[in-house]
Amino acid sequence: MTFSELETPPLDTARRLAERGDLDGAAAILSELAADPDGPDRAQAAVGLAVVLEERGDVEAARAAARTALATGHPEYAAQAACHLAQGFEREGRAEQARAAWQAVLGVGTPAYVPLAHLALARLAVRAGQPDEAEQELRAAMAAGDDRLGTHAAQDLADLLIEHGEPGEAAGVLMDALEFAPAEEVPGLRVQLGIAHLELACAEFAETVESGADPRTSALAIELLARTLPLRGRMEDADRVWSYGLEHADETLAAEVRLRFQRDA
């Protein structure tokens, strides 16, 4: 160790060693700092140790270091440690452990990490087939005060709602998000809003057909539905709609649909 390194704060020395690839040297310094229960740098050192040990391939020791940092309750480094644990568990497919770690992030309560945790918990809920829980977490992420992550939460929530047949609710979520979204996120939100409106249109066209409207109105609704569905990638559904109209028992309705279908023939 050089004289300049002796004068450098230990945390900075450990960082420089890690950047140079000396993981063992960095781990030695960080281990000593993390082992001091009264040390002012314990939380930060423990997080750094977790990262270094993971890079070195010692996953369990890295998790032990992260838990040390988490136990300090430090608003920044405890939250970082919980994120480190959660992300590692997710990579390994250990959903319950990941969920517990993300809940620990919420328990620390550091505002910068709260929306990230809610988004992650929503992701886990979707994978577990729990859409109601996912919706709750996404709404919490939207309300957490981070405009960028809140926008991503709104987009995920809109997708979830559309998937479960609630395009009107999805449109409302997206309209709310447009009020706070960063400028670069607005075009994507508007496209997604358009998709929600397409789904709403399909629902209205289908309801018109099912309501037993007069043949002219029903034929128009059938045409509009059949021509809109492909915009959502639903070609087979569109074919079924055309077939329904063309083969309808009401000859007047079938004739109206035939005229509309033959426009492109």
C-alpha positions as semicolon CSV with decimal commas, in nm:
position;residue;x (nm);y (nm);z (nm)
1;M;0,000;0,000;0,000
2;T;0,138;0,341;-0,095
3;F;0,163;0,646;0,132
4;S;-0,121;0,814;-0,061
5;E;-0,343;0,511;0,003
6;L;-0,263;0,533;0,375
7;E;-0,396;0,889;0,369
8;T;-0,709;0,790;0,175
9;P;-1,028;0,702;0,363
10;P;-1,065;0,321;0,378
11;L;-1,388;0,319;0,181
12;D;-1,222;0,507;-0,105
13;T;-0,924;0,272;-0,094
14;A;-1,155;-0,030;-0,110
15;R;-1,340;0,118;-0,405
16;R;-1,017;0,183;-0,594
17;L;-0,895;-0,171;-0,526
18;A;-1,222;-0,313;-0,653
19;E;-1,205;-0,099;-0,966
20;R;-0,853;-0,233;-1,029
21;G;-0,977;-0,588;-0,992
22;D;-0,828;-0,656;-0,650
23;L;-1,147;-0,798;-0,502
24;D;-0,969;-0,974;-0,217
25;G;-0,800;-0,652;-0,108
26;A;-1,125;-0,459;-0,126
27;A;-1,311;-0,732;0,064
28;A;-1,051;-0,729;0,344
29;I;-1,094;-0,356;0,405
30;L;-1,473;-0,365;0,376
31;S;-1,500;-0,669;0,605
32;E;-1,314;-0,486;0,878
33;L;-1,533;-0,178;0,847
34;A;-1,854;-0,382;0,836
35;A;-1,754;-0,578;1,145
36;D;-1,737;-0,265;1,363
37;P;-2,083;-0,227;1,519
38;D;-2,010;0,131;1,616
39;G;-1,831;0,235;1,298
40;P;-1,980;0,529;1,111
41;D;-1,923;0,355;0,776
42;R;-2,060;0,015;0,871
43;A;-2,375;0,027;0,654
44;Q;-2,197;0,156;0,345
45;A;-1,908;-0,087;0,390
46;A;-2,144;-0,381;0,427
47;V;-2,323;-0,294;0,104
48;G;-1,992;-0,257;-0,075
49;L;-1,878;-0,588;0,069
50;A;-2,194;-0,755;-0,060
51;V;-2,122;-0,629;-0,410
52;V;-1,755;-0,729;-0,401
53;L;-1,827;-1,075;-0,265
54;E;-2,092;-1,136;-0,527
55;E;-1,848;-1,035;-0,799
56;R;-1,604;-1,279;-0,645
57;G;-1,868;-1,552;-0,666
58;D;-1,935;-1,590;-0,295
59;V;-2,311;-1,546;-0,307
60;E;-2,402;-1,657;0,044
61;A;-2,134;-1,441;0,205
62;A;-2,256;-1,151;-0,009
63;R;-2,607;-1,202;0,125
64;A;-2,479;-1,211;0,480
65;A;-2,307;-0,877;0,421
66;A;-2,624;-0,733;0,269
67;R;-2,822;-0,846;0,573
68;T;-2,570;-0,671;0,796
69;A;-2,630;-0,348;0,606
70;L;-3,006;-0,399;0,616
71;A;-2,996;-0,448;0,993
72;T;-2,843;-0,103;1,040
73;G;-3,165;0,061;0,919
74;H;-2,963;0,323;0,733
75;P;-3,205;0,505;0,499
76;E;-2,976;0,475;0,197
77;Y;-2,755;0,173;0,247
78;A;-3,012;-0,050;0,416
79;A;-3,242;0,013;0,121
80;Q;-2,961;-0,065;-0,122
81;A;-2,888;-0,387;0,066
82;A;-3,251;-0,500;0,051
83;C;-3,257;-0,427;-0,323
84;H;-2,937;-0,628;-0,364
85;L;-3,095;-0,924;-0,185
86;A;-3,422;-0,898;-0,377
87;Q;-3,260;-0,879;-0,718
88;G;-3,039;-1,177;-0,644
89;F;-3,333;-1,387;-0,533
90;E;-3,529;-1,288;-0,844
91;R;-3,243;-1,392;-1,070
92;E;-3,250;-1,733;-0,904
93;G;-3,628;-1,762;-0,936
94;R;-3,681;-1,761;-0,559
95;A;-4,001;-1,561;-0,563
96;E;-4,093;-1,579;-0,195
97;Q;-3,750;-1,468;-0,078
98;A;-3,750;-1,191;-0,338
99;R;-4,093;-1,075;-0,224
100;A;-3,975;-1,062;0,138
101;A;-3,669;-0,862;0,041
102;W;-3,873;-0,611;-0,160
103;Q;-4,107;-0,579;0,136
104;A;-3,799;-0,501;0,343
105;V;-3,723;-0,215;0,101
106;L;-4,068;-0,076;0,174
107;G;-4,001;-0,125;0,543
108;V;-3,693;0,095;0,525
109;G;-3,918;0,354;0,360
110;T;-3,656;0,552;0,167
111;P;-3,863;0,742;-0,093
112;A;-3,619;0,686;-0,380
113;Y;-3,655;0,308;-0,350
114;V;-4,027;0,276;-0,271
115;P;-4,161;0,288;-0,630
116;L;-3,893;0,044;-0,744
117;A;-4,007;-0,201;-0,476
118;H;-4,374;-0,164;-0,568
119;L;-4,293;-0,227;-0,935
120;A;-4,097;-0,537;-0,842
121;L;-4,375;-0,668;-0,618
122;A;-4,621;-0,612;-0,903
123;R;-4,393;-0,806;-1,137
124;L;-4,381;-1,096;-0,893
125;A;-4,759;-1,087;-0,850
126;V;-4,813;-1,106;-1,227
127;R;-4,582;-1,408;-1,248
128;A;-4,775;-1,571;-0,964
129;G;-5,108;-1,512;-1,139
130;Q;-5,228;-1,255;-0,885
131;P;-5,361;-0,966;-1,097
132;D;-5,544;-0,792;-0,811
133;E;-5,228;-0,777;-0,603
134;A;-5,031;-0,661;-0,907
135;E;-5,283;-0,382;-0,967
136;Q;-5,256;-0,270;-0,605
137;E;-4,875;-0,255;-0,623
138;L;-4,877;-0,068;-0,955
139;R;-5,116;0,192;-0,822
140;A;-4,891;0,233;-0,519
141;A;-4,592;0,282;-0,750
142;M;-4,784;0,549;-0,943
143;A;-4,855;0,733;-0,618
144;A;-4,500;0,711;-0,482
145;G;-4,386;1,043;-0,627
146;D;-4,131;0,936;-0,890
147;D;-4,262;1,061;-1,226
148;R;-4,050;0,831;-1,441
149;L;-4,119;0,512;-1,245
150;G;-4,479;0,621;-1,194
151;T;-4,518;0,642;-1,569
152;H;-4,378;0,293;-1,615
153;A;-4,617;0,170;-1,347
154;A;-4,909;0,330;-1,532
155;Q;-4,806;0,161;-1,856
156;D;-4,779;-0,178;-1,686
157;L;-5,113;-0,124;-1,513
158;A;-5,281;-0,026;-1,839
159;D;-5,148;-0,342;-2,006
160;L;-5,277;-0,549;-1,715
161;L;-5,620;-0,389;-1,728
162;I;-5,650;-0,431;-2,105
163;E;-5,546;-0,794;-2,073
164;H;-5,824;-0,849;-1,821
165;G;-6,091;-0,678;-2,029
166;E;-6,096;-0,335;-1,866
167;P;-5,988;-0,095;-2,143
168;G;-6,193;0,194;-2,005
169;E;-6,013;0,172;-1,672
170;A;-5,683;0,146;-1,860
171;A;-5,762;0,462;-2,054
172;G;-5,831;0,644;-1,729
173;V;-5,497;0,534;-1,583
174;L;-5,312;0,654;-1,891
175;M;-5,491;0,989;-1,889
176;D;-5,387;1,035;-1,527
177;A;-5,028;0,946;-1,615
178;L;-5,019;1,209;-1,890
179;E;-5,059;1,469;-1,616
180;F;-4,719;1,392;-1,462
181;A;-4,522;1,191;-1,717
182;P;-4,181;1,324;-1,830
183;A;-4,195;1,467;-2,182
184;E;-4,002;1,177;-2,335
185;E;-4,257;0,928;-2,200
186;V;-4,563;1,107;-2,340
187;P;-4,557;0,961;-2,696
188;G;-4,555;0,606;-2,562
189;L;-4,844;0,684;-2,329
190;R;-5,045;0,830;-2,616
191;V;-4,990;0,521;-2,830
192;Q;-5,098;0,303;-2,540
193;L;-5,402;0,525;-2,488
194;G;-5,490;0,474;-2,853
195;I;-5,467;0,098;-2,802
196;A;-5,703;0,124;-2,505
197;H;-5,946;0,317;-2,722
198;L;-5,925;0,051;-2,993
199;E;-6,017;-0,208;-2,733
200;L;-6,303;0,011;-2,618
201;A;-6,422;0,045;-2,976
202;C;-6,412;-0,333;-3,026
203;A;-6,619;-0,380;-2,710
204;E;-6,878;-0,127;-2,829
205;F;-6,901;-0,283;-3,175
206;A;-6,944;-0,630;-3,024
207;E;-7,210;-0,505;-2,783
208;T;-7,399;-0,348;-3,072
209;V;-7,406;-0,679;-3,259
210;E;-7,510;-0,873;-2,950
211;S;-7,786;-0,625;-2,864
212;G;-7,987;-0,720;-3,173
213;A;-7,970;-0,386;-3,354
214;D;-8,134;-0,340;-3,691
215;P;-7,959;-0,517;-3,984
216;R;-7,795;-0,203;-4,123
217;T;-7,650;-0,098;-3,787
218;S;-7,545;-0,455;-3,702
219;A;-7,373;-0,495;-4,039
220;L;-7,180;-0,171;-3,984
221;A;-7,077;-0,286;-3,638
222;I;-6,965;-0,624;-3,776
223;E;-6,756;-0,456;-4,044
224;L;-6,596;-0,211;-3,802
225;L;-6,521;-0,488;-3,552
226;A;-6,375;-0,716;-3,819
227;R;-6,156;-0,437;-3,957
228;T;-6,040;-0,317;-3,615
229;L;-5,944;-0,653;-3,465
230;P;-5,645;-0,703;-3,700
231;L;-5,499;-0,378;-3,567
232;R;-5,469;-0,564;-3,236
233;G;-5,318;-0,870;-3,402
234;R;-5,642;-1,068;-3,376
235;M;-5,678;-1,193;-3,732
236;E;-5,856;-1,517;-3,639
237;D;-6,112;-1,327;-3,434
238;A;-6,169;-1,095;-3,729
239;D;-6,230;-1,394;-3,958
240;R;-6,481;-1,533;-3,712
241;V;-6,666;-1,200;-3,702
242;W;-6,690;-1,189;-4,081
243;S;-6,812;-1,550;-4,087
244;Y;-7,072;-1,471;-3,823
245;G;-7,212;-1,191;-4,036
246;L;-7,185;-1,362;-4,373
247;E;-7,355;-1,677;-4,245
248;H;-7,617;-1,504;-4,029
249;A;-7,969;-1,650;-4,033
250;D;-8,110;-1,304;-4,100
251;E;-8,076;-1,280;-4,479
252;T;-8,101;-0,902;-4,476
253;L;-7,817;-0,874;-4,228
254;A;-7,607;-1,132;-4,417
255;A;-7,660;-0,940;-4,744
256;E;-7,554;-0,612;-4,581
257;V;-7,239;-0,777;-4,443
258;R;-7,165;-0,935;-4,783
259;L;-7,170;-0,595;-4,950
260;R;-6,930;-0,457;-4,692
261;F;-6,701;-0,760;-4,710
262;Q;-6,682;-0,743;-5,089
263;R;-6,543;-0,387;-5,087
264;D;-6,194;-0,535;-5,066
265;A;-6,263;-0,831;-5,294
